Amino acid sequence: MENGAVYNETTEPQAKPPRRPFGCTRRHLRSWRLSAKALQAILSLLAVIFEEIVEDCIKCGGLYVFEFVSCSAFLLSLLILCVYCTDVYETFGEDKVQRM
């Protein structure tokens, strides 16, 4: 027996799974939930933009609260989309994502 034949089966490189473009997947956030989160991100971004258009206000306290809430909603919806639609969900695991 030749040494090359003994080690031939165990030293072959494993095939890597095919990579998705940018690691994007819709496996964890499907159909209407994906559409709802994308719509939420778009609408909250529009709210931030429209709030920045306001130049003069008499009592600006409510406007600042609205700015904070809409900006927070935009950032959190982007975070949710990034976690559920990329490989991050598999990397961290379902239990850690649920706790987050």
N, C-alpha and C positions, 0 to 999 in steps of 0.2 A: 504494500500500500504506500502511496505517495503522501507526504505530509500536506500538500496542497488540497488533496481531496477530503481530508478529515476536517479541515477548517473552512472549507468552502461555504457550507450552509450557514455557519454562525457569524461569519465576518461580512456578510453582505449588508450594505446600508439599508436601513428601513426607509420605505417610501414615505415621504412627508405628505400630509393631507393637502389638498389643493387650497391655495390661499384665496380668500375672497377679496375683492377690491376694497381697500381701506378697512378691512375686517368687518364690513357691514353685513348684518343679517336681520331678517324680520321674524326670526323664530320665536322670540320671547315677547314681542309686542306686535300683535297682528291686527289686521283689518281696521275696524273702527277705532280701536285704542290708539293705533299709530296715527291715524288721521286726526283724532281728537288732540293728541299731544302736539302734533305738528301745527294744527290750527291754534292751539293755545300759545305756542311759541310765537307764531306770526302775530296774533292779536296783541299779545303783551309787548312785543317789539313795537308795533304800531302805537300802542298807548304811550310808550316811552318817547317815541318820536313826536307824537302830537303834544305831549306835555312840554317838550322842549321848545315847541313853537310859541307857546304863551310867553309874551314879553312883559306885560304889565298885569299885576293883580293887586287887589286891595288887601285882602286877607289871604296870605299865601300858605298858611299852615296846612289846610286841606290839600292843596296842590302838592306840597312836599310829601305828605303821607301817600298820596296817589302815585307820585314818582317812585317812592321807595317800594310800594307794593307791586307796581307794574314791573319795575326792574328786577325785583326778587322773583316774581313769577316767571319772567323771561329766563333768568339764569337757572332756576330750578327745573323748568321744563326742558331746557337744553341739557342739563345734567342727566335727567331721566332718559331723554332720547339717546344720549351718548352711552349710558350704562346698558340700556336694554337693546340697543341696535348695533353694538360692537362686541368685540371679544372680551370686554371687561366683565361681562356677566359670567362667562365661563372661568375667567381668571380668578375672580374673587370667590365665586361659589354662590349658590342661591341663598344660603342661610345668612351670609354676610351682607348680601344685597338687600334682603328683607329687613335686616336690623338697621341698615343705613336709612 
